[in-house]
Amino acid sequence: MTLGDRPAAKLLEIKNLIVHLRVGERTLRAVDGVDLVIERGECVGIVGESGSGKTTLARAMLRLLPPVELAEFTGEVLFDGQDIRMLPDGVLQKMRRAGTFSMVFQDPLGYLNPTQRVGAQIAEALPPGLSISASRQRTLDLLREVGLRDAELVARRYPHELSGGMRQRALIALALAPSPALLVADEPTTSLDATVQLQVLETLRRLHRQRDMALVVITHDLGLVAELCDRVYVMRAGKVVESADVFTLFESPKHPYTARLIELCTRGAPPVAAAADGEAVS
């Protein structure tokens, strides 16, 4: 189903989101008044270079930022009309286990438990109440769904025994375990070689279509966005400087920064680097 065929239905709406982070004695304005809408079943890209605030925005929208790091966290993050910023931790955890939203992080080794077999980690993330045999079968099904054909072998392996591409697929399977309505993928192809990048990209595309889940892709790679997304938000220095459907963005970018990113992408040139991760407040 294409974006044009799908009736508009807001799944996530962010209003005037401000996130200031404590970094030593400084405060960084990582996200500065962002407005954003994700509709059910669509794929949205959030694009920006290092320091643009895109990863902080992704973590904020799922309330994954450690409270100790937050100097300010204001605005609204409405999931099905409910502001998740205001929810008790217990309610938020139940929403995650119930399949409300999930995230694929950019460093599989950092988010997969090195002391636990991959299959056991996925089984733990499944909805509660499954029998042992049902849990095992669902785990194997998830591994196959993300393109790991020898699922039984992968399930018995520890993360360090897998290749980078296999770890990334295992992390996607882990994120899919609760059957989320919204999946956020943060730089899902970073550190993978070109062939594996294409395989992971195709896996995300297929899963998005088959499950009809909303997918948010956080990336600096405009090529990935062009291949995968319906709409895109461009971030710079904590702000959204442009948003449009993908075709319009590439055909007639309105902001000079967007135009420069597209130019560099088509040339295959190095990305534009930001000076710092956010704007210093004090």
C-alpha positions in Angstrom: 0.0 0.0 0.0 1.4 3.4 -1.0 1.1 6.5 1.1 -1.5 7.9 -1.3 -3.7 4.8 -1.0 -3.7 4.8 2.8 -6.2 6.9 4.8 -4.4 9.4 7.0 -4.3 8.3 10.7 -1.8 9.8 13.1 0.1 7.2 15.0 2.7 9.6 16.5 2.6 13.3 16.7 5.3 15.5 18.2 4.6 19.1 19.0 7.2 21.7 19.8 9.6 19.1 21.3 12.6 20.6 23.1 15.4 18.4 24.5 18.4 19.9 26.2 21.1 17.5 27.3 23.6 17.9 30.2 27.2 17.3 28.9 29.6 18.0 31.7 29.1 21.6 32.8 27.4 22.5 29.5 23.9 22.2 28.2 23.3 21.3 24.6 20.2 22.2 22.7 20.0 18.8 20.9 16.3 19.2 19.8 14.9 22.6 19.4 11.2 23.0 18.8 10.5 20.0 16.5 7.1 19.2 15.1 6.6 15.9 13.4 3.8 13.5 12.4 4.0 9.7 11.7 1.0 8.1 10.2 0.1 4.5 10.5 1.9 2.2 8.1 4.1 4.8 6.5 7.8 5.0 6.3 9.4 8.3 7.3 13.1 9.3 7.1 14.8 11.7 9.5 17.9 12.9 7.8 20.8 14.9 9.1 24.6 14.9 9.6 26.4 14.2 12.9 25.2 16.7 15.5 21.9 17.4 13.8 19.9 16.0 16.7 18.3 13.2 14.8 19.3 10.3 17.1 18.4 12.4 20.2 15.0 13.0 18.6 14.5 9.3 17.9 15.3 8.3 21.5 13.1 11.1 22.8 10.1 10.0 20.7 10.3 6.6 22.5 11.4 8.0 25.8 14.7 6.2 25.8 16.9 9.1 27.1 18.3 8.6 30.6 16.6 11.2 32.9 20.0 12.1 34.4 21.1 13.5 31.0 18.0 15.7 30.5 18.3 19.3 31.4 15.0 20.0 29.6 12.4 17.8 28.0 9.3 19.7 27.0 6.6 19.7 24.3 4.3 16.8 23.5 5.0 13.3 22.2 1.6 11.9 21.4 1.3 8.2 20.7 -2.3 7.4 19.7 -3.1 10.7 21.4 -1.4 9.9 24.7 1.6 11.9 25.8 4.3 9.3 26.6 6.4 11.9 28.4 3.9 11.9 31.2 3.4 8.2 31.6 4.7 6.3 34.7 7.7 4.0 33.9 5.6 0.9 34.5 2.9 1.9 32.0 5.6 2.8 29.4 7.2 -0.6 29.9 3.9 -2.4 29.4 3.4 -0.4 26.2 6.7 -1.6 24.9 6.0 -5.3 25.8 2.6 -5.0 24.2 4.0 -4.1 20.9 3.4 -0.3 20.8 6.9 0.7 19.6 10.4 -0.6 19.3 13.8 0.5 18.1 16.7 -0.9 16.1 20.0 0.6 17.4 23.0 1.3 15.2 25.4 -0.8 17.3 24.2 -4.4 17.6 27.1 -5.4 19.8 26.3 -2.6 22.2 22.6 -3.7 22.5 22.8 -7.4 22.3 23.7 -9.2 25.6 27.2 -10.7 24.9 26.6 -13.4 27.6 23.3 -14.6 26.3 22.4 -16.6 23.2 20.6 -14.7 20.5 17.6 -16.9 20.6 17.1 -16.5 24.3 17.3 -12.7 24.0 14.6 -12.7 21.3 12.4 -15.1 23.3 12.5 -12.7 26.3 11.2 -9.9 24.2 8.1 -11.9 23.0 4.7 -11.1 24.5 4.2 -12.9 27.9 2.1 -16.0 28.2 3.6 -18.1 25.4 4.5 -21.7 26.1 8.1 -22.8 25.8 7.5 -24.5 22.5 5.5 -21.6 21.1 8.2 -19.1 22.2 10.9 -21.2 20.6 9.0 -21.5 17.3 8.2 -17.8 17.3 11.8 -17.0 17.8 12.9 -19.1 14.9 10.1 -17.6 12.7 11.4 -14.1 13.5 15.0 -15.0 12.6 13.8 -16.5 9.3 11.6 -13.4 8.7 14.7 -11.1 8.8 16.5 -13.3 6.3 18.5 -15.6 8.6 17.8 -19.0 7.0 19.7 -21.2 9.4 17.6 -19.9 12.3 18.3 -22.8 14.7 22.0 -22.3 14.4 21.8 -18.5 14.8 19.5 -18.9 17.8 22.2 -20.9 19.6 25.0 -18.5 18.8 26.3 -15.7 21.0 26.4 -12.2 19.4 30.2 -12.2 18.9 29.9 -15.4 16.9 27.8 -13.7 14.2 29.0 -11.4 11.3 28.1 -7.8 11.4 25.2 -8.2 9.0 23.8 -11.2 10.9 24.0 -9.3 14.2 22.0 -6.4 12.6 19.4 -8.8 11.4 19.2 -10.4 14.8 18.7 -7.0 16.4 15.9 -6.3 13.9 14.3 -9.6 14.9 14.6 -8.6 18.6 12.9 -5.3 17.9 10.1 -7.1 16.0 9.5 -9.6 18.8 6.6 -7.6 20.4 5.1 -6.9 16.9 5.4 -3.1 17.2 3.1 -0.6 15.5 6.1 1.7 15.2 9.7 0.6 14.5 12.5 3.2 14.7 15.7 2.2 12.9 18.7 4.3 13.9 21.4 4.2 11.1 20.5 0.6 10.4 23.2 0.1 7.7 26.1 1.9 9.4 29.4 -0.1 9.4 28.1 -2.7 7.0 29.7 -3.3 3.6 27.8 -2.3 0.5 26.3 -5.7 -0.3 25.1 -6.3 3.3 23.7 -2.8 3.4 21.5 -3.6 0.4 20.4 -6.8 2.0 19.4 -5.1 5.2 17.6 -2.3 3.3 15.6 -4.9 1.4 14.8 -6.7 4.6 13.4 -3.5 6.2 11.4 -2.7 3.0 9.8 -6.1 3.0 9.0 -6.1 6.7 7.5 -2.7 6.5 5.2 -3.8 3.7 4.3 -7.2 5.0 3.5 -6.0 8.6 2.0 -2.6 7.5 3.8 -1.1 10.5 5.1 2.5 10.7 8.8 2.7 10.1 11.1 5.6 11.0 14.6 5.5 9.5 17.2 7.7 11.2 20.1 8.2 8.8 22.6 10.5 7.1 22.2 8.5 3.9 19.8 10.2 1.4 20.2 7.3 -0.9 18.6 5.0 1.7 15.8 7.5 2.2 15.1 7.6 -1.5 14.8 3.9 -1.7 12.7 3.3 1.4 10.7 6.3 2.6 7.5 8.0 1.8 8.3 11.3 3.5 11.4 12.9 5.0 12.3 15.4 7.6 15.7 17.2 7.3 17.3 18.2 10.5 20.1 20.7 11.2 21.3 22.0 14.6 18.3 20.5 16.4 15.7 21.9 14.1 13.7 20.5 11.2 14.6 22.8 8.3 12.5 21.0 5.7 9.9 18.3 5.3 8.3 16.9 2.2 7.5 13.7 0.4 10.6 12.1 -1.0 9.9 12.9 -4.7 9.3 16.6 -4.0 12.4 16.8 -1.7 14.7 15.5 -4.4 13.1 17.3 -7.3 12.8 20.7 -5.7 14.4 21.1 -2.3 13.5 24.4 -0.6 16.3 24.8 2.0 19.9 25.3 0.9 21.1 22.7 3.4 18.9 20.1 1.9 20.0 21.0 -1.6 23.6 20.7 -0.5 23.0 17.2 1.0 21.4 16.1 -2.2 24.3 17.4 -4.2 26.8 15.6 -2.1 24.7 12.4 -2.2 24.6 12.5 -6.0 28.3 13.2 -6.3 29.2 10.5 -3.8 31.1 13.2 -1.8 31.8 13.1 1.9 29.0 14.2 4.1 28.7 17.7 5.5 29.9 17.5 9.1 28.3 19.5 11.9 30.5 21.4 14.3 29.1 19.9 17.4 26.4 17.5 18.7 23.8 20.2 19.2 23.9 23.8 20.0 25.4 24.9 23.3 23.0 26.8 25.6 25.3 27.5 28.4 
